[in-house]
Amino acid sequence: MLLAWLAWPAFASDLKVETWLQDASGVSDAPIRVRAWLPPDYAATQARYPVVYAHDGQDMEAVGLEDTLRTLYAAGAIQRVIVVAIDMPSDRMAAYGVFDRASGSTRLATTRYGPVGARAEAYARWLVETLVPAVDARFRTLARPEGRSLLGWSLGAASAFAIGWQYPEVFGQVGALSPSFWLAADGRDAASLQATRLAHVLVDGSPPGTRPRVFIAVGDAEETDDRDGDGVIDVVDDARDLVDGWRRPDGSQQRGLRQLGLPANHAASVRRSREPVALYELAGGRHDQASWARMLPLFLRWACPTRPPSPKAD
């Protein structure tokens, strides 16, 4: 149910922003604010545009979305896109997380902050079944997987990955910046956490099939924790294990993206390519909005490269 749709004053003449409150019963105690940034030429054409959906929409000013879009447009570095920023739900730790689409259940993470992901499956269905159709009905979108990307950072990145991975018929690209891939079913000690990381277990248990392209960015200064003592901080290790797979203590292999047939570009920080998986390690990157602001244009260049204008609307 759409509660309100308001024309939001644009912050600059070249970018128009529309804001509305979307009912999210079963996911959030209050309606969720959603903002859509329209490209500068939206009103002057009949073209259809790809859409980038972004979690933690309340952070868009802090990560410099508008300046990033202006800079990339001026340089001709990306195609014109619609960015749909979704504010965090009222209970962020419940809504963002990992789930199992096949069984319709959540994969609850145990953390020192409390359980994470209790409503993750419901949030995914709300996004796919309610919000995406509302955006497609309101705007001239490229309403097919290659025309949709889903982006998040931190806990929102784990959520973006879990949703995009399991809804490839909706999202063709996924961006995970500083992802919380440490979320685990059993966090009682380092070995248990390592073995039950939810995103890794999800990938390992996935059947063959179509999958989205995946962009992962991590900073090499996000933390100092190193649970397996290999000299690599956990956020980097978790990202590499998700991409390359992980050798369990008993010698068995837990599959990663590469074992599922998705070639990866491990040198994304120095070399651009069109492999379906890109792992970018940001020098000096921390777990903060300033670092996500540095990662954002990298993701947009990867997900929305310049190409011929989109077809006209019917």
C-alpha contacts under 8 A as a table, 3 or more apart, distances in Angstrom:
res1	aa1	res2	aa2	distance
1	M	22	Q	6.71
1	M	23	D	5.44
2	L	5	W	7.47
2	L	20	W	7.91
2	L	21	L	6.77
2	L	22	Q	5.22
2	L	23	D	6.09
3	L	20	W	7.56
3	L	21	L	5.72
3	L	22	Q	6.00
3	L	23	D	6.40
3	L	31	P	7.92
4	A	20	W	5.33
4	A	21	L	5.39
4	A	22	Q	7.39
5	W	18	E	7.74
5	W	19	T	6.24
5	W	20	W	4.31
5	W	21	L	6.80
6	L	18	E	6.37
6	L	19	T	5.51
6	L	20	W	5.76
7	A	17	V	7.18
7	A	18	E	4.91
7	A	19	T	6.28
8	W	16	K	7.76
8	W	17	V	5.55
8	W	18	E	4.86
8	W	19	T	5.64
9	P	16	K	7.27
9	P	17	V	6.67
9	P	18	E	7.79
10	A	13	S	6.58
10	A	15	L	6.15
10	A	16	K	4.65
10	A	17	V	5.30
11	F	15	L	7.06
11	F	16	K	7.41
11	F	17	V	7.81
12	A	15	L	5.72
12	A	16	K	7.40
13	S	16	K	7.14
14	D	39	P	7.61
14	D	40	P	4.85
15	L	37	W	6.65
15	L	38	L	6.11
15	L	39	P	5.97
15	L	40	P	5.27
15	L	66	E	7.87
16	K	37	W	5.90
16	K	38	L	5.39
16	K	39	P	7.25
16	K	40	P	7.27
17	V	35	R	6.57
17	V	36	A	5.49
17	V	37	W	4.61
17	V	38	L	6.21
18	E	35	R	5.61
18	E	36	A	5.21
18	E	37	W	6.74
18	E	38	L	7.96
19	T	33	R	7.11
19	T	34	V	5.73
19	T	35	R	4.39
19	T	36	A	6.43
20	W	33	R	5.88
20	W	34	V	5.48
20	W	35	R	6.57
21	L	31	P	5.69
21	L	32	I	5.43
21	L	33	R	4.56
21	L	34	V	6.12
22	Q	31	P	5.27
22	Q	32	I	5.20
22	Q	33	R	6.34
22	Q	34	V	6.95
22	Q	131	L	7.65
23	D	30	A	7.38
23	D	31	P	4.47
23	D	32	I	6.45
24	A	27	V	5.42
24	A	28	S	5.54
24	A	29	D	7.68
24	A	30	A	7.20
24	A	31	P	5.61
24	A	32	I	6.64
24	A	126	W	6.92
25	S	28	S	5.99
25	S	29	D	6.91
25	S	30	A	7.83
25	S	31	P	7.73
26	G	29	D	7.60
26	G	122	A	6.98
27	V	89	P	7.28
27	V	95	A	6.52
27	V	119	R	6.33
27	V	122	A	6.21
27	V	123	Y	5.63
27	V	126	W	7.65
28	S	31	P	6.70
28	S	32	I	7.35
28	S	89	P	5.35
28	S	90	S	5.34
28	S	91	D	6.59
28	S	95	A	7.87
29	D	90	S	6.13
29	D	91	D	7.94
30	A	89	P	7.82
30	A	90	S	6.57
32	I	86	I	7.21
32	I	87	D	6.19
32	I	88	M	7.39
32	I	89	P	6.23
32	I	90	S	8.00
33	R	86	I	6.37
33	R	87	D	5.52
34	V	57	G	7.34
34	V	84	V	6.85
34	V	85	A	5.70
34	V	86	I	4.69
34	V	87	D	6.17
35	R	57	G	7.58
35	R	84	V	5.66
35	R	85	A	5.18
35	R	86	I	6.68
36	A	82	I	6.60
36	A	83	V	5.52
36	A	84	V	4.36
36	A	85	A	6.29
37	W	82	I	5.63
37	W	83	V	5.05
37	W	84	V	6.46
38	L	42	Y	6.31
38	L	81	V	7.08
38	L	82	I	5.00
38	L	83	V	6.91
39	P	42	Y	5.39
39	P	80	R	5.73
39	P	81	V	5.97
39	P	82	I	6.19
40	P	43	A	7.73
41	D	44	A	5.23
41	D	45	T	6.36
42	Y	45	T	5.80
42	Y	46	Q	7.55
42	Y	47	A	7.60
43	A	46	Q	7.73
46	Q	140	R	7.79
46	Q	312	K	5.31
46	Q	313	A	5.57
47	A	140	R	7.07
47	A	309	P	7.49
47	A	310	S	5.75
47	A	311	P	5.78
47	A	312	K	4.31
47	A	313	A	5.72
48	R	140	R	4.79
48	R	141	T	4.88
48	R	142	L	5.54
48	R	310	S	5.69
48	R	311	P	6.25
48	R	312	K	6.11
48	R	313	A	6.01
49	Y	80	R	6.78
49	Y	81	V	5.44
49	Y	82	I	6.42
49	Y	140	R	6.32
49	Y	141	T	4.74
49	Y	142	L	5.37
49	Y	147	G	7.41
49	Y	310	S	6.59
50	P	80	R	7.71
50	P	81	V	5.23
50	P	82	I	6.28
50	P	141	T	5.80
50	P	142	L	5.11
50	P	143	A	7.81
50	P	146	E	7.91
50	P	147	G	4.35
50	P	148	R	5.84
51	V	81	V	5.73
51	V	82	I	4.73
51	V	83	V	5.72
51	V	84	V	6.98
51	V	141	T	6.68
51	V	142	L	7.33
51	V	147	G	6.14
51	V	148	R	4.98
51	V	149	S	6.36
52	V	81	V	7.11
52	V	82	I	6.26
52	V	83	V	4.76
52	V	84	V	6.05
52	V	148	R	5.89
52	V	149	S	4.68
52	V	150	L	5.89
52	V	151	L	7.12
53	Y	83	V	5.99
53	Y	84	V	4.71
53	Y	85	A	5.94
53	Y	86	I	7.34
53	Y	148	R	7.42
53	Y	149	S	5.99
53	Y	150	L	4.77
53	Y	151	L	6.07
54	A	57	G	6.29
54	A	83	V	7.34
54	A	84	V	6.14
54	A	85	A	4.77
54	A	86	I	6.00
54	A	150	L	5.88
54	A	151	L	4.62
54	A	152	G	5.71
55	H	85	A	6.22
55	H	86	I	5.19
55	H	87	D	6.47
55	H	88	M	6.61
55	H	150	L	7.92
55	H	151	L	6.29
55	H	152	G	4.97
55	H	153	W	7.52
55	H	156	G	5.75
55	H	157	A	7.82
55	H	160	A	7.56
56	D	59	D	5.84
56	D	60	M	7.80
56	D	85	A	7.14
56	D	86	I	5.97
56	D	87	D	4.86
56	D	88	M	4.76
56	D	152	G	7.06
56	D	153	W	7.83
56	D	156	G	6.71
57	G	60	M	5.57
57	G	85	A	4.31
57	G	86	I	4.48
57	G	87	D	4.09
57	G	88	M	6.62
58	Q	61	E	7.51
58	Q	85	A	7.72
58	Q	86	I	7.48
58	Q	87	D	5.06
58	Q	88	M	7.05
59	D	62	A	5.18
59	D	63	V	6.22
59	D	289	Q	7.78
60	M	63	V	5.29
60	M	64	G	6.15
60	M	65	L	5.46
60	M	85	A	7.49
61	E	64	G	5.10
61	E	65	L	6.28
61	E	66	E	7.56
62	A	65	L	7.96
62	A	289	Q	6.29
62	A	290	A	7.51
62	A	293	A	7.67
63	V	289	Q	5.60
63	V	290	A	6.38
63	V	292	W	6.22
63	V	293	A	4.26
63	V	296	L	7.72
64	G	67	D	5.56
64	G	68	T	6.07
64	G	293	A	6.05
65	L	68	T	5.12
65	L	69	L	6.16
65	L	293	A	7.71
65	L	296	L	7.87
66	E	69	L	5.16
66	E	70	R	6.22
67	D	70	R	5.13
67	D	71	T	6.08
68	T	71	T	5.20
68	T	72	L	6.13
68	T	296	L	7.75
68	T	297	P	6.32
69	L	72	L	5.23
69	L	73	Y	5.95
70	R	73	Y	5.19
70	R	74	A	6.00
71	T	74	A	5.21
71	T	75	A	6.25
72	L	75	A	5.15
72	L	76	G	6.09
72	L	77	A	5.06
72	L	78	I	6.01
72	L	297	P	7.53
73	Y	76	G	5.01
73	Y	77	A	6.19
73	Y	78	I	6.18
73	Y	79	Q	7.30
73	Y	80	R	7.16
74	A	77	A	7.70
76	G	79	Q	7.31
76	G	306	T	6.92
77	A	301	R	6.46
77	A	305	P	6.55
77	A	306	T	6.04
78	I	300	L	7.00
78	I	301	R	5.73
78	I	304	C	5.42
78	I	305	P	4.61
78	I	306	T	4.53
79	Q	304	C	5.88
79	Q	305	P	5.92
79	Q	306	T	4.48
79	Q	307	R	6.48
79	Q	309	P	7.95
81	V	304	C	7.74
82	I	141	T	7.96
88	M	91	D	7.82
88	M	92	R	5.89
89	P	92	R	5.26
89	P	95	A	6.71
91	D	94	A	5.49
91	D	95	A	6.38
92	R	95	A	5.29
92	R	96	Y	5.88
93	M	96	Y	5.68
93	M	97	G	7.39
93	M	115	P	7.47
93	M	116	V	5.01
93	M	117	G	6.06
93	M	118	A	7.88
93	M	155	L	7.86
94	A	97	G	7.22
94	A	115	P	7.55
94	A	116	V	5.39
94	A	117	G	4.43
94	A	118	A	4.71
94	A	119	R	5.08
94	A	120	A	6.48
95	A	116	V	7.92
95	A	117	G	5.57
95	A	118	A	6.64
95	A	119	R	4.68
95	A	120	A	4.62
95	A	121	E	7.96
95	A	122	A	7.66
95	A	123	Y	5.65
96	Y	116	V	7.27
96	Y	117	G	5.45
96	Y	119	R	7.44
96	Y	120	A	5.41
96	Y	123	Y	7.50
96	Y	155	L	6.24
96	Y	156	G	5.88
96	Y	158	A	7.34
96	Y	159	S	5.03
97	G	107	R	7.84
97	G	108	L	7.70
97	G	109	A	7.84
97	G	116	V	6.18
97	G	117	G	4.15
97	G	118	A	7.76
97	G	119	R	7.97
97	G	120	A	5.20
97	G	155	L	6.89
97	G	156	G	7.64
97	G	158	A	6.05
97	G	159	S	4.79
97	G	162	A	7.49
98	V	106	T	6.47
98	V	107	R	5.58
98	V	108	L	7.22
98	V	117	G	6.20
98	V	120	A	6.13
98	V	121	E	7.58
98	V	158	A	6.89
98	V	159	S	6.06
98	V	162	A	5.54
98	V	163	I	7.98
98	V	198	L	6.62
98	V	199	A	6.80
99	F	104	G	7.60
99	F	105	S	5.89
99	F	106	T	4.07
99	F	107	R	4.77
99	F	108	L	7.69
99	F	117	G	7.58
99	F	120	A	5.95
99	F	121	E	5.35
99	F	162	A	6.90
100	D	103	S	5.76
100	D	104	G	5.81
100	D	105	S	5.36
100	D	106	T	5.95
100	D	107	R	6.65
100	D	121	E	7.19
100	D	202	L	7.73
101	R	104	G	4.83
101	R	105	S	6.75
101	R	121	E	7.09
101	R	166	Q	6.58
102	A	105	S	7.97
104	G	121	E	6.58
105	S	121	E	6.12
106	T	117	G	6.63
106	T	118	A	6.23
106	T	119	R	6.96
106	T	120	A	6.03
106	T	121	E	5.53
107	R	117	G	7.00
107	R	118	A	7.85
107	R	185	A	7.27
107	R	198	L	7.09
108	L	115	P	6.58
108	L	116	V	5.92
108	L	117	G	5.43
108	L	118	A	6.05
108	L	184	A	7.88
108	L	185	A	6.24
109	A	115	P	5.60
109	A	116	V	5.03
109	A	117	G	6.58
109	A	183	L	5.65
109	A	184	A	5.03
109	A	185	A	4.73
109	A	186	D	7.32
109	A	198	L	7.49
110	T	114	G	6.30
110	T	115	P	4.88
110	T	116	V	6.57
110	T	183	L	7.49
110	T	184	A	6.41
110	T	185	A	5.75
110	T	186	D	6.21
110	T	187	G	5.98
111	T	114	G	5.19
111	T	115	P	5.96
111	T	116	V	7.25
111	T	183	L	7.50
111	T	184	A	7.83
111	T	187	G	6.35
115	P	118	A	7.17
117	G	120	A	4.77
118	A	121	E	7.93
119	R	122	A	5.26
119	R	123	Y	6.05
120	A	123	Y	5.05
120	A	124	A	6.20
120	A	159	S	7.53
121	E	124	A	5.16
121	E	125	R	6.40
122	A	125	R	5.19
122	A	126	W	6.19
123	Y	126	W	5.03
123	Y	127	L	6.18
124	A	127	L	5.17
124	A	128	V	6.18
124	A	163	I	6.02
125	R	128	V	5.14
125	R	129	E	5.54
125	R	130	T	7.59
126	W	129	E	5.34
126	W	130	T	5.14
126	W	131	L	6.54
127	L	130	T	5.71
127	L	131	L	4.93
127	L	132	V	6.20
128	V	131	L	6.25
128	V	132	V	5.48
128	V	133	P	7.50
128	V	170	V	7.36
129	E	132	V	6.51
129	E	133	P	6.54
130	T	133	P	5.74
130	T	134	A	6.28
131	L	134	A	5.07
131	L	135	V	6.26
132	V	135	V	5.19
132	V	136	D	6.18
133	P	136	D	5.02
133	P	137	A	6.06
134	A	137	A	5.17
134	A	138	R	6.25
135	V	138	R	5.17
135	V	139	F	5.95
135	V	141	T	7.87
136	D	139	F	5.55
136	D	140	R	6.76
136	D	141	T	5.74
136	D	143	A	6.48
137	A	140	R	7.80
140	R	313	A	7.00
141	T	147	G	7.59
142	L	146	E	7.98
142	L	147	G	4.92
142	L	148	R	7.45
143	A	147	G	6.18
143	A	148	R	7.37
144	R	147	G	5.33
144	R	148	R	6.75
144	R	169	E	7.66
144	R	170	V	6.60
144	R	171	F	7.78
145	P	148	R	5.34
145	P	149	S	7.93
145	P	168	P	6.87
145	P	169	E	5.70
145	P	170	V	4.83
145	P	171	F	4.63
145	P	172	G	4.38
145	P	173	Q	7.83
146	E	149	S	7.73
146	E	171	F	6.89
146	E	172	G	4.60
146	E	173	Q	7.09
147	G	171	F	7.66
147	G	172	G	6.94
148	R	170	V	7.05
148	R	171	F	5.05
148	R	172	G	5.83
148	R	173	Q	6.65
149	S	171	F	5.53
149	S	172	G	6.03
149	S	173	Q	4.53
149	S	174	V	5.56
149	S	175	G	7.49
149	S	303	A	7.24
150	L	160	A	5.92
150	L	164	G	6.73
150	L	171	F	6.68
150	L	173	Q	6.44
150	L	174	V	4.91
150	L	175	G	6.17
151	L	156	G	7.92
151	L	157	A	6.61
151	L	160	A	5.88
151	L	174	V	5.87
151	L	175	G	4.46
151	L	176	A	6.10
151	L	177	L	7.86
152	G	155	L	7.67
152	G	156	G	4.59
152	G	157	A	3.90
152	G	158	A	7.50
152	G	159	S	7.40
152	G	160	A	5.66
152	G	175	G	6.33
152	G	176	A	5.47
152	G	177	L	6.24
152	G	179	P	7.90
153	W	156	G	5.00
153	W	157	A	4.23
153	W	158	A	7.66
153	W	176	A	5.84
153	W	177	L	4.48
153	W	178	S	5.62
153	W	179	P	5.82
153	W	292	W	7.35
154	S	157	A	5.14
154	S	158	A	6.82
154	S	176	A	7.78
154	S	177	L	6.48
154	S	178	S	5.09
154	S	179	P	4.49
154	S	180	S	5.19
154	S	287	H	7.71
155	L	158	A	5.28
155	L	159	S	6.46
155	L	179	P	6.28
155	L	180	S	5.20
156	G	159	S	5.01
156	G	160	A	6.07
156	G	179	P	7.48
157	A	160	A	4.90
157	A	161	F	6.11
157	A	175	G	7.12
157	A	176	A	4.44
157	A	177	L	5.97
157	A	178	S	7.10
157	A	179	P	4.79
157	A	180	S	6.78
158	A	161	F	5.23
158	A	162	A	6.21
158	A	176	A	6.87
158	A	179	P	5.38
158	A	180	S	5.48
158	A	181	F	6.17
158	A	199	A	7.46
159	S	162	A	5.19
159	S	163	I	6.13
160	A	163	I	5.27
160	A	164	G	5.92
160	A	174	V	6.69
160	A	175	G	7.17
160	A	176	A	6.79
161	F	164	G	5.22
161	F	165	W	5.74
161	F	174	V	6.18
161	F	175	G	7.22
161	F	176	A	6.47
162	A	165	W	5.29
162	A	166	Q	6.27
162	A	199	A	7.04
163	I	166	Q	5.38
163	I	167	Y	5.93
164	G	167	Y	5.13
164	G	168	P	5.95
164	G	170	V	7.63
164	G	171	F	5.57
164	G	172	G	7.54
164	G	173	Q	7.30
164	G	174	V	5.93
164	G	212	P	6.60
165	W	168	P	6.06
165	W	174	V	7.89
165	W	211	R	6.14
165	W	212	P	6.20
166	Q	211	R	7.83
167	Y	170	V	5.48
167	Y	171	F	6.33
168	P	171	F	5.16
168	P	172	G	5.99
168	P	210	T	6.55
168	P	211	R	5.35
168	P	212	P	5.45
169	E	172	G	7.37
171	F	174	V	7.19
171	F	212	P	6.53
172	G	211	R	7.60
172	G	212	P	4.57
172	G	213	R	6.18
173	Q	212	P	5.14
173	Q	213	R	4.72
173	Q	214	V	5.93
173	Q	215	F	7.77
173	Q	303	A	6.55
174	V	212	P	6.63
174	V	213	R	6.23
174	V	214	V	4.92
174	V	215	F	6.14
175	G	214	V	6.10
175	G	215	F	4.76
175	G	216	I	6.02
175	G	299	F	6.69
176	A	179	P	5.48
176	A	214	V	7.79
176	A	215	F	6.19
176	A	216	I	4.83
176	A	217	A	6.39
177	L	216	I	5.85
177	L	217	A	4.78
177	L	218	V	6.18
177	L	292	W	6.74
177	L	295	M	7.14
178	S	216	I	7.65
178	S	217	A	5.98
178	S	218	V	4.75
178	S	219	G	6.91
178	S	235	V	7.20
178	S	287	H	6.49
178	S	292	W	7.86
179	P	216	I	7.70
179	P	217	A	7.91
179	P	218	V	7.46
179	P	235	V	7.55
179	P	239	A	7.92
180	S	183	L	6.13
180	S	235	V	7.60
181	F	197	R	6.85
181	F	198	L	7.35
181	F	199	A	6.13
181	F	200	H	7.79
181	F	235	V	7.36
181	F	238	D	5.99
181	F	239	A	7.06
182	W	193	L	7.51
182	W	194	Q	7.77
182	W	197	R	5.84
182	W	198	L	7.75
182	W	234	D	7.72
182	W	235	V	7.45
182	W	238	D	6.64
183	L	193	L	7.88
183	L	197	R	5.57
183	L	198	L	5.91
183	L	199	A	7.59
184	A	187	G	6.08
184	A	193	L	5.50
184	A	194	Q	7.63
184	A	196	T	5.09
184	A	197	R	4.06
184	A	198	L	5.06
185	A	193	L	7.21
185	A	196	T	5.50
185	A	197	R	6.65
185	A	198	L	6.52
186	D	189	D	7.86
186	D	192	S	5.69
186	D	193	L	5.44
186	D	196	T	6.11
187	G	190	A	7.05
187	G	192	S	6.04
187	G	193	L	4.62
188	R	192	S	6.48
188	R	193	L	7.00
189	D	192	S	5.43
189	D	193	L	6.16
190	A	193	L	5.17
190	A	194	Q	6.07
190	A	227	R	5.64
190	A	228	D	7.32
191	A	194	Q	5.11
191	A	195	A	6.26
191	A	227	R	7.87
191	A	228	D	7.72
192	S	195	A	5.22
192	S	196	T	6.21
193	L	196	T	5.32
193	L	197	R	6.04
194	Q	197	R	5.84
194	Q	227	R	7.91
195	A	248	R	7.38
196	T	200	H	7.74
196	T	201	V	6.63
197	R	200	H	5.51
197	R	201	V	6.19
198	L	201	V	5.11
198	L	202	L	6.03
199	A	202	L	5.00
199	A	203	V	6.29
199	A	242	L	7.51
200	H	203	V	5.23
200	H	204	D	6.09
200	H	241	D	7.66
200	H	242	L	5.60
200	H	254	Q	7.80
200	H	255	R	7.82
200	H	256	G	6.98
201	V	204	D	5.05
201	V	205	G	6.13
201	V	254	Q	7.82
202	L	205	G	5.40
202	L	206	S	6.30
203	V	206	S	5.19
203	V	242	L	7.70
203	V	255	R	6.89
203	V	256	G	6.21
203	V	257	L	7.00
204	D	254	Q	5.83
204	D	255	R	4.61
204	D	256	G	6.19
208	P	260	L	7.05
212	P	276	P	7.71
213	R	276	P	4.59
213	R	277	V	5.81
214	V	276	P	6.25
214	V	277	V	4.77
214	V	278	A	6.39
215	F	277	V	5.85
215	F	278	A	4.81
215	F	279	L	6.16
215	F	280	Y	7.70
215	F	299	F	6.88
215	F	302	W	7.82
216	I	239	A	7.25
216	I	277	V	7.88
216	I	278	A	6.19
216	I	279	L	4.92
216	I	280	Y	6.11
217	A	279	L	5.91
217	A	280	Y	4.52
217	A	281	E	5.76
217	A	282	L	6.99
217	A	295	M	6.88
218	V	222	E	7.79
218	V	235	V	6.78
218	V	236	V	6.24
218	V	239	A	7.63
218	V	280	Y	6.39
218	V	281	E	5.05
218	V	282	L	6.00
218	V	285	G	7.06
219	G	222	E	5.48
219	G	235	V	7.89
219	G	236	V	7.45
219	G	281	E	5.58
219	G	282	L	4.58
219	G	283	A	6.18
219	G	284	G	6.23
219	G	285	G	3.75
219	G	286	R	5.40
219	G	287	H	7.21
219	G	291	S	7.67
220	D	223	E	7.88
220	D	233	I	7.51
220	D	236	V	6.95
220	D	281	E	6.52
220	D	282	L	6.19
220	D	283	A	5.70
220	D	284	G	5.78
220	D	285	G	5.67
220	D	286	R	7.15
221	A	224	T	7.47
221	A	283	A	7.49
221	A	284	G	5.31
221	A	285	G	5.40
221	A	286	R	5.11
221	A	287	H	7.91
222	E	235	V	7.28
222	E	285	G	6.24
222	E	286	R	3.99
222	E	287	H	4.85
223	E	233	I	6.60
223	E	234	D	7.69
223	E	235	V	7.58
223	E	286	R	7.46
223	E	287	H	7.69
224	T	233	I	5.81
224	T	234	D	7.85
225	D	233	I	5.54
225	D	234	D	5.90
226	D	229	G	5.34
226	D	230	D	7.02
226	D	231	G	6.65
226	D	232	V	6.18
226	D	233	I	4.78
226	D	234	D	5.19
227	R	233	I	7.99
227	R	234	D	6.63
229	G	232	V	7.51
232	V	236	V	6.73
232	V	237	D	6.17
233	I	236	V	5.72
233	I	237	D	6.22
234	D	237	D	4.87
234	D	238	D	5.78
235	V	238	D	5.27
235	V	239	A	6.32
236	V	239	A	5.23
236	V	240	R	6.19
236	V	281	E	7.72
237	D	240	R	5.14
237	D	241	D	6.01
238	D	241	D	5.14
238	D	242	L	6.18
239	A	242	L	5.20
239	A	243	V	6.38
239	A	279	L	7.78
240	R	243	V	5.13
240	R	244	D	5.85
240	R	245	G	7.64
240	R	279	L	7.83
241	D	244	D	5.13
241	D	245	G	4.79
241	D	246	W	5.25
241	D	256	G	6.64
242	L	245	G	5.61
242	L	246	W	7.57
242	L	255	R	7.95
242	L	256	G	4.93
242	L	257	L	6.41
243	V	256	G	4.98
243	V	257	L	4.77
243	V	258	R	5.96
243	V	264	A	7.28
243	V	277	V	7.84
244	D	255	R	7.42
244	D	256	G	5.01
244	D	257	L	6.34
244	D	258	R	5.59
244	D	259	Q	7.22
245	G	253	Q	7.01
245	G	254	Q	5.47
245	G	255	R	4.53
245	G	256	G	3.75
245	G	257	L	7.06
245	G	258	R	7.29
245	G	259	Q	7.04
246	W	253	Q	5.95
246	W	254	Q	5.05
246	W	255	R	6.67
246	W	256	G	7.16
247	R	250	D	7.99
247	R	251	G	5.84
247	R	252	S	5.87
247	R	253	Q	4.79
247	R	254	Q	6.14
248	R	251	G	5.24
248	R	252	S	5.39
248	R	253	Q	6.15
248	R	254	Q	6.88
249	P	252	S	7.46
255	R	258	R	7.69
255	R	259	Q	5.49
255	R	260	L	7.19
256	G	259	Q	5.42
256	G	260	L	6.69
257	L	260	L	5.19
257	L	261	G	6.79
257	L	262	L	5.55
257	L	263	P	7.72
257	L	277	V	7.91
258	R	261	G	5.23
258	R	262	L	4.73
258	R	263	P	5.49
258	R	264	A	6.67
259	Q	262	L	7.16
262	L	275	E	7.70
262	L	276	P	5.96
262	L	277	V	6.51
263	P	275	E	5.77
263	P	276	P	6.15
263	P	277	V	6.22
264	A	275	E	5.72
264	A	276	P	6.44
264	A	277	V	4.46
264	A	278	A	5.64
264	A	279	L	7.29
265	N	268	A	5.73
265	N	273	S	6.98
265	N	275	E	6.10
265	N	277	V	6.13
265	N	278	A	4.80
265	N	279	L	6.20
266	H	278	A	6.34
266	H	279	L	5.18
266	H	280	Y	6.99
267	A	270	V	5.60
267	A	271	R	5.62
267	A	272	R	7.87
267	A	278	A	7.90
267	A	279	L	7.07
267	A	280	Y	6.95
268	A	271	R	5.02
268	A	272	R	5.66
268	A	273	S	7.53
268	A	278	A	5.84
268	A	279	L	5.79
268	A	280	Y	4.96
268	A	281	E	7.74
269	S	272	R	7.78
269	S	279	L	7.87
269	S	280	Y	5.10
269	S	281	E	6.20
269	S	282	L	7.02
275	E	278	A	6.83
282	L	285	G	5.13
282	L	295	M	7.73
285	G	291	S	5.35
286	R	290	A	7.98
286	R	291	S	5.76
287	H	291	S	6.80
287	H	292	W	7.86
288	D	291	S	5.55
288	D	292	W	6.48
289	Q	292	W	4.93
289	Q	293	A	6.04
290	A	293	A	5.11
290	A	294	R	6.65
291	S	294	R	5.04
291	S	295	M	6.35
292	W	295	M	4.84
292	W	296	L	5.92
293	A	296	L	5.26
293	A	297	P	7.53
294	R	297	P	6.66
294	R	298	L	7.49
295	M	298	L	5.29
295	M	299	F	6.42
296	L	299	F	5.26
296	L	300	L	6.30
297	P	300	L	4.99
297	P	301	R	6.05
298	L	301	R	5.27
298	L	302	W	6.29
299	F	302	W	5.04
299	F	303	A	5.97
300	L	303	A	5.09
300	L	304	C	5.45
300	L	305	P	7.47
301	R	304	C	5.51
301	R	305	P	5.28
302	W	305	P	6.07
